[in-house]
Amino acid sequence: MKKIVVIHQPDFLSYIGFFHRLLYADLYIILDDVQFVKSNNSWTHRDKIKTKNTEQWLTLSVQKAQRNTHINKILLSNDIHWKVKNLNLIKENYKKSEFFEEIFPYIEKLYSNTDNKLCSFNIKSILLLLELFDIKIKMEYSSSLKTFNAKSEKIVEILTKVNATHYLSGIGAKNYHNNQPFDDANIEVLWQNFEHPIYNQINGEFIPYLSSIDLFFNCGIKKSREILRSI
C-alpha cells in the first residue's frame, strides 16, 4: 500500500510551499530531535512578512542554549514583550489588508499560548495554518520513534519505522541529496513540484516566499484555500 511521508522541522508560520507538500502526503513527521540552528539560513524560529517598504523577519525570542541542543529542548524567552512586539508588527503592516479582521483574531489566539517551548509554539502555528487551509493530515514526532542515525540515514530510518513507501521532499534538498540509503531501503523519493503563486498583495510590488499569513491577510480563508490547491 502506497504511503507518502513528509519529514520537516517544525518551522514557525511556514510559507505556503510547505503546506502545498502536505496536500500530497499521508503523514507528516515533525523532525524535532535535530539540532536547533540559529543562523541566516534558519527558519525554525522565524519567518518573513511584508512591510510598507520591504520584507521583515517575524522572530520568536528564544533562550540561549548549548550548540547541539535539539529543537524540542529550546525554550522561549520569559519576557513576553517580544509577543507584544510581534503582534504590533503584524497589525501595523496588515491592518489595511482586505481580510485583516478575519485573520488577526487567529494570530492573537496563537500568541496567547503560554507554553514556553519553541517546538510547542511552532506546532500550534502549523495546526492553525492547517486549519485555515483545511488540510487534514496525520502527524508524528520523530523523537517518539527513537532513531540513532544522522542526516540521510536518519530520514530513511524514520521512513522505515513508519512503513513509508515514498518520501516527498522539497526541491531545495536536491543539491545535497544522497539517494543510496533510500534505494537500499526500497523507498522512492518524490520531489515537490511547486511554483509560487502570485496574488493581490498590499504594500507595493509582489514579494514571494513570505509566511502563509501574508496570503491569508490579502486573500482571506476561502480564496487562500483555492490558491493553494491550484498550484
C-alpha atoms as a printed R data frame, in Angstrom:
    type eleno elety resid chain resno       x      y      z
1   ATOM     1    CA   MET     A     1   0.000  0.000  0.000
2   ATOM     2    CA   LYS     A     2   1.381  3.407 -1.032
3   ATOM     3    CA   LYS     A     3   2.312  5.715  1.854
4   ATOM     4    CA   ILE     A     4   3.787  9.163  1.157
5   ATOM     5    CA   VAL     A     5   5.603 10.831  4.041
6   ATOM     6    CA   VAL     A     6   6.921 14.363  4.561
7   ATOM     7    CA   ILE     A     7   9.666 14.939  7.151
8   ATOM     8    CA   HIS     A     8  10.423 18.503  8.134
9   ATOM     9    CA   GLN     A     9  11.411 20.587 11.129
10  ATOM    10    CA   PRO     A    10   8.585 22.373 12.951
11  ATOM    11    CA   ASP     A    11   9.100 25.830 11.493
12  ATOM    12    CA   PHE     A    12   7.249 28.943 12.624
13  ATOM    13    CA   LEU     A    13   4.281 30.118 10.487
14  ATOM    14    CA   SER     A    14   5.686 28.381  7.415
15  ATOM    15    CA   TYR     A    15   5.354 29.588  3.842
16  ATOM    16    CA   ILE     A    16   2.732 28.127  1.536
17  ATOM    17    CA   GLY     A    17   5.138 25.728 -0.196
18  ATOM    18    CA   PHE     A    18   5.346 23.664  2.977
19  ATOM    19    CA   PHE     A    19   1.570 23.252  3.132
20  ATOM    20    CA   HIS     A    20   1.408 22.514 -0.584
21  ATOM    21    CA   ARG     A    21   3.619 19.487  0.111
22  ATOM    22    CA   LEU     A    22   1.295 18.279  2.865
23  ATOM    23    CA   LEU     A    23  -1.617 18.217  0.412
24  ATOM    24    CA   TYR     A    24   0.041 15.231 -1.271
25  ATOM    25    CA   ALA     A    25   1.213 13.333  1.808
26  ATOM    26    CA   ASP     A    26  -0.309 10.738  4.118
27  ATOM    27    CA   LEU     A    27   1.859 11.539  7.132
28  ATOM    28    CA   TYR     A    28   3.914 14.478  8.366
29  ATOM    29    CA   ILE     A    29   6.844 13.606 10.614
30  ATOM    30    CA   ILE     A    30   7.769 16.548 12.828
31  ATOM    31    CA   LEU     A    31  11.559 16.497 12.870
32  ATOM    32    CA   ASP     A    32  12.006 17.760 16.418
33  ATOM    33    CA   ASP     A    33  15.070 15.783 17.594
34  ATOM    34    CA   VAL     A    34  17.684 17.534 15.458
35  ATOM    35    CA   GLN     A    35  19.916 20.466 16.329
36  ATOM    36    CA   PHE     A    36  18.333 23.892 16.574
37  ATOM    37    CA   VAL     A    37  20.244 26.158 14.233
38  ATOM    38    CA   LYS     A    38  20.136 29.921 14.665
39  ATOM    39    CA   SER     A    39  21.737 31.333 11.534
40  ATOM    40    CA   ASN     A    40  20.984 33.355  8.412
41  ATOM    41    CA   ASN     A    41  19.504 30.217  6.842
42  ATOM    42    CA   SER     A    42  17.353 29.279  9.827
43  ATOM    43    CA   TRP     A    43  13.549 29.366  9.633
44  ATOM    44    CA   THR     A    44  12.681 27.374 12.736
45  ATOM    45    CA   HIS     A    45  12.086 30.392 14.996
46  ATOM    46    CA   ARG     A    46  11.115 32.976 12.380
47  ATOM    47    CA   ASP     A    47   9.526 33.743  9.027
48  ATOM    48    CA   LYS     A    48   9.059 36.808  6.866
49  ATOM    49    CA   ILE     A    49   6.143 39.190  6.489
50  ATOM    50    CA   LYS     A    50   5.701 42.133  4.138
51  ATOM    51    CA   THR     A    51   6.090 45.671  5.447
52  ATOM    52    CA   LYS     A    52   5.313 49.012  3.849
53  ATOM    53    CA   ASN     A    53   8.775 49.174  2.310
54  ATOM    54    CA   THR     A    54  10.148 45.636  2.024
55  ATOM    55    CA   GLU     A    55  10.088 42.291  3.848
56  ATOM    56    CA   GLN     A    56  10.955 41.755  7.504
57  ATOM    57    CA   TRP     A    57  11.615 38.851  9.835
58  ATOM    58    CA   LEU     A    58   8.933 37.985 12.370
59  ATOM    59    CA   THR     A    59  11.048 36.334 15.049
60  ATOM    60    CA   LEU     A    60  10.338 34.291 18.151
61  ATOM    61    CA   SER     A    61  12.612 35.188 21.048
62  ATOM    62    CA   VAL     A    62  14.390 32.115 22.416
63  ATOM    63    CA   GLN     A    63  16.604 31.486 25.395
64  ATOM    64    CA   LYS     A    64  20.289 30.772 24.893
65  ATOM    65    CA   ALA     A    65  21.159 27.089 24.643
66  ATOM    66    CA   GLN     A    66  24.192 24.918 24.009
67  ATOM    67    CA   ARG     A    67  25.221 24.388 20.385
68  ATOM    68    CA   ASN     A    68  23.851 20.848 19.957
69  ATOM    69    CA   THR     A    69  20.505 21.386 21.688
70  ATOM    70    CA   HIS     A    70  17.603 19.747 19.887
71  ATOM    71    CA   ILE     A    71  14.657 21.799 18.666
72  ATOM    72    CA   ASN     A    72  12.330 20.167 21.182
73  ATOM    73    CA   LYS     A    73  14.513 21.388 24.059
74  ATOM    74    CA   ILE     A    74  14.663 25.063 23.053
75  ATOM    75    CA   LEU     A    75  12.780 27.412 25.354
76  ATOM    76    CA   LEU     A    76  11.101 30.700 24.520
77  ATOM    77    CA   SER     A    77  12.157 33.846 26.340
78  ATOM    78    CA   ASN     A    78  10.332 34.522 29.586
79  ATOM    79    CA   ASP     A    79   9.985 38.197 28.740
80  ATOM    80    CA   ILE     A    80   6.616 38.457 26.966
81  ATOM    81    CA   HIS     A    81   7.371 41.830 25.384
82  ATOM    82    CA   TRP     A    82   8.535 40.058 22.221
83  ATOM    83    CA   LYS     A    83   4.992 38.715 21.763
84  ATOM    84    CA   VAL     A    84   3.537 42.203 22.018
85  ATOM    85    CA   LYS     A    85   6.172 43.476 19.604
86  ATOM    86    CA   ASN     A    86   5.350 40.715 17.084
87  ATOM    87    CA   LEU     A    87   1.613 41.338 17.255
88  ATOM    88    CA   ASN     A    88   2.138 45.069 16.819
89  ATOM    89    CA   LEU     A    89   4.404 44.428 13.819
90  ATOM    90    CA   ILE     A    90   1.759 42.232 12.184
91  ATOM    91    CA   LYS     A    91  -1.032 44.669 12.972
92  ATOM    92    CA   GLU     A    92   0.874 47.700 11.726
93  ATOM    93    CA   ASN     A    93   1.642 46.108  8.370
94  ATOM    94    CA   TYR     A    94  -1.592 44.231  7.663
95  ATOM    95    CA   LYS     A    95  -4.280 46.411  9.263
96  ATOM    96    CA   LYS     A    96  -5.196 47.787  5.826
97  ATOM    97    CA   SER     A    97  -5.358 44.358  4.183
98  ATOM    98    CA   GLU     A    98  -8.782 43.269  2.980
99  ATOM    99    CA   PHE     A    99  -9.068 40.309  5.376
100 ATOM   100    CA   PHE     A   100  -7.350 41.691  8.467
101 ATOM   101    CA   GLU     A   101 -10.478 41.409 10.634
102 ATOM   102    CA   GLU     A   102 -10.967 37.782  9.566
103 ATOM   103    CA   ILE     A   103  -7.389 36.611 10.209
104 ATOM   104    CA   PHE     A   104  -5.930 38.692 13.036
105 ATOM   105    CA   PRO     A   105  -8.016 37.027 15.810
106 ATOM   106    CA   TYR     A   106  -6.395 33.689 14.880
107 ATOM   107    CA   ILE     A   107  -2.942 35.257 15.246
108 ATOM   108    CA   GLU     A   108  -3.859 36.807 18.593
109 ATOM   109    CA   LYS     A   109  -5.038 33.423 19.834
110 ATOM   110    CA   LEU     A   110  -1.760 31.840 18.757
111 ATOM   111    CA   TYR     A   111   0.260 34.395 20.685
112 ATOM   112    CA   SER     A   112  -1.893 33.929 23.783
113 ATOM   113    CA   ASN     A   113  -0.351 30.456 24.112
114 ATOM   114    CA   THR     A   114   1.569 30.236 27.400
115 ATOM   115    CA   ASP     A   115   3.698 27.198 26.527
116 ATOM   116    CA   ASN     A   116   7.386 28.049 26.992
117 ATOM   117    CA   LYS     A   117   8.768 25.589 24.422
118 ATOM   118    CA   LEU     A   118   9.615 26.711 20.902
119 ATOM   119    CA   CYS     A   119   8.536 23.412 19.387
120 ATOM   120    CA   SER     A   120   5.101 23.510 21.010
121 ATOM   121    CA   PHE     A   121   4.550 27.096 19.912
122 ATOM   122    CA   ASN     A   122   5.567 26.273 16.350
123 ATOM   123    CA   ILE     A   123   3.325 23.218 16.215
124 ATOM   124    CA   LYS     A   124   0.414 25.405 17.266
125 ATOM   125    CA   SER     A   125   1.265 27.747 14.398
126 ATOM   126    CA   ILE     A   126   1.309 24.791 11.996
127 ATOM   127    CA   LEU     A   127  -2.010 23.491 13.324
128 ATOM   128    CA   LEU     A   128  -3.505 26.947 12.916
129 ATOM   129    CA   LEU     A   129  -2.460 27.149  9.266
130 ATOM   130    CA   LEU     A   130  -3.575 23.577  8.611
131 ATOM   131    CA   GLU     A   131  -6.999 24.606  9.902
132 ATOM   132    CA   LEU     A   132  -7.113 27.729  7.755
133 ATOM   133    CA   PHE     A   133  -6.002 25.794  4.667
134 ATOM   134    CA   ASP     A   134  -8.411 22.949  5.518
135 ATOM   135    CA   ILE     A   135  -5.680 20.308  5.377
136 ATOM   136    CA   LYS     A   136  -6.126 17.163  7.414
137 ATOM   137    CA   ILE     A   137  -3.012 15.038  7.848
138 ATOM   138    CA   LYS     A   138  -1.674 12.648 10.464
139 ATOM   139    CA   MET     A   139   1.376 13.900 12.348
140 ATOM   140    CA   GLU     A   140   4.018 12.213 14.477
141 ATOM   141    CA   TYR     A   141   7.155 13.420 16.254
142 ATOM   142    CA   SER     A   142  10.473 11.978 15.115
143 ATOM   143    CA   SER     A   143  11.600 11.974 18.759
144 ATOM   144    CA   SER     A   144   8.926  9.402 19.544
145 ATOM   145    CA   LEU     A   145  10.476  6.984 17.020
146 ATOM   146    CA   LYS     A   146  13.839  6.790 18.805
147 ATOM   147    CA   THR     A   147  16.214  6.795 15.850
148 ATOM   148    CA   PHE     A   148  20.001  6.552 16.102
149 ATOM   149    CA   ASN     A   149  21.363  7.771 12.763
150 ATOM   150    CA   ALA     A   150  22.002 11.217 11.295
151 ATOM   151    CA   LYS     A   151  21.418 13.059  8.003
152 ATOM   152    CA   SER     A   152  20.010 10.915  5.167
153 ATOM   153    CA   GLU     A   153  20.341  7.734  7.195
154 ATOM   154    CA   LYS     A   154  18.179  9.258  9.935
155 ATOM   155    CA   ILE     A   155  15.493 10.179  7.401
156 ATOM   156    CA   VAL     A   156  15.498  6.652  5.992
157 ATOM   157    CA   GLU     A   157  15.366  5.153  9.484
158 ATOM   158    CA   ILE     A   158  12.297  7.283 10.254
159 ATOM   159    CA   LEU     A   159  10.643  6.339  6.968
160 ATOM   160    CA   THR     A   160  11.263  2.658  7.614
161 ATOM   161    CA   LYS     A   161   9.763  2.846 11.104
162 ATOM   162    CA   VAL     A   162   6.526  4.360  9.775
163 ATOM   163    CA   ASN     A   163   6.337  1.944  6.804
164 ATOM   164    CA   ALA     A   164   6.684  4.665  4.181
165 ATOM   165    CA   THR     A   165   6.872  3.717  0.520
166 ATOM   166    CA   HIS     A   166   7.577  7.243 -0.736
167 ATOM   167    CA   TYR     A   167   9.385 10.269  0.674
168 ATOM   168    CA   LEU     A   168   8.147 13.647 -0.569
169 ATOM   169    CA   SER     A   169  10.934 16.218 -0.326
170 ATOM   170    CA   GLY     A   170  11.201 19.913 -1.069
171 ATOM   171    CA   ILE     A   171  13.237 20.698 -4.161
172 ATOM   172    CA   GLY     A   172  15.773 22.635 -2.088
173 ATOM   173    CA   ALA     A   173  17.241 19.393 -0.745
174 ATOM   174    CA   LYS     A   174  18.076 18.055 -4.209
175 ATOM   175    CA   ASN     A   175  21.535 19.639 -4.356
176 ATOM   176    CA   TYR     A   176  22.863 17.631 -1.408
177 ATOM   177    CA   HIS     A   177  20.611 14.582 -1.650
178 ATOM   178    CA   ASN     A   178  22.144 11.107 -1.367
179 ATOM   179    CA   ASN     A   179  19.757  8.600 -2.865
180 ATOM   180    CA   GLN     A   180  21.680  5.424 -1.948
181 ATOM   181    CA   PRO     A   181  20.172  4.931  1.551
182 ATOM   182    CA   PHE     A   182  16.682  5.343  0.077
183 ATOM   183    CA   ASP     A   183  17.389  2.832 -2.682
184 ATOM   184    CA   ASP     A   184  18.725  0.374 -0.130
185 ATOM   185    CA   ALA     A   185  15.504  0.702  1.873
186 ATOM   186    CA   ASN     A   186  13.333  0.460 -1.250
187 ATOM   187    CA   ILE     A   187  11.845  3.914 -0.633
188 ATOM   188    CA   GLU     A   188  11.120  6.132 -3.632
189 ATOM   189    CA   VAL     A   189  11.995  9.820 -3.369
190 ATOM   190    CA   LEU     A   190   9.481 12.246 -4.836
191 ATOM   191    CA   TRP     A   191  10.403 15.875 -5.498
192 ATOM   192    CA   GLN     A   192   7.856 18.582 -4.844
193 ATOM   193    CA   ASN     A   193   6.653 20.411 -7.929
194 ATOM   194    CA   PHE     A   194   5.954 23.881 -6.578
195 ATOM   195    CA   GLU     A   195   5.713 27.199 -8.379
196 ATOM   196    CA   HIS     A   196   4.960 30.131 -6.115
197 ATOM   197    CA   PRO     A   197   1.601 31.731 -6.989
198 ATOM   198    CA   ILE     A   198   1.211 35.476 -7.463
199 ATOM   199    CA   TYR     A   199  -1.759 37.031 -5.658
200 ATOM   200    CA   ASN     A   200  -3.003 40.508 -4.815
201 ATOM   201    CA   GLN     A   201  -0.721 41.852 -2.083
202 ATOM   202    CA   ILE     A   202  -0.739 45.202 -0.298
203 ATOM   203    CA   ASN     A   203   2.280 47.483  0.063
204 ATOM   204    CA   GLY     A   204   3.635 47.603 -3.456
205 ATOM   205    CA   GLU     A   205   5.376 45.084 -5.679
206 ATOM   206    CA   PHE     A   206   4.708 41.392 -5.047
207 ATOM   207    CA   ILE     A   207   7.162 39.569 -2.783
208 ATOM   208    CA   PRO     A   208   7.087 35.732 -2.761
209 ATOM   209    CA   TYR     A   209   8.139 33.213 -0.110
210 ATOM   210    CA   LEU     A   210   6.661 35.022  2.873
211 ATOM   211    CA   SER     A   211   4.836 33.407  5.773
212 ATOM   212    CA   SER     A   212   1.469 31.927  4.822
213 ATOM   213    CA   ILE     A   213  -0.238 34.598  6.914
214 ATOM   214    CA   ASP     A   214   0.559 37.074  4.133
215 ATOM   215    CA   LEU     A   215  -1.635 35.072  1.772
216 ATOM   216    CA   PHE     A   216  -4.475 34.888  4.297
217 ATOM   217    CA   PHE     A   217  -4.430 38.588  5.175
218 ATOM   218    CA   ASN     A   218  -4.519 39.517  1.497
219 ATOM   219    CA   CYS     A   219  -6.855 36.872  0.111
220 ATOM   220    CA   GLY     A   220  -8.904 35.511  3.022
221 ATOM   221    CA   ILE     A   221  -9.538 31.902  4.012
222 ATOM   222    CA   LYS     A   222 -11.741 30.808  1.113
223 ATOM   223    CA   LYS     A   223  -9.575 32.231 -1.665
224 ATOM   224    CA   SER     A   224  -6.313 31.107  0.003
225 ATOM   225    CA   ARG     A   225  -7.538 27.515  0.049
226 ATOM   226    CA   GLU     A   226  -8.331 27.768 -3.649
227 ATOM   227    CA   ILE     A   227  -4.952 29.295 -4.479
228 ATOM   228    CA   LEU     A   228  -3.027 26.580 -2.624
229 ATOM   229    CA   ARG     A   229  -4.886 23.831 -4.442
230 ATOM   230    CA   SER     A   230  -4.469 25.460 -7.854
231 ATOM   231    CA   ILE     A   231  -0.658 25.328 -7.785
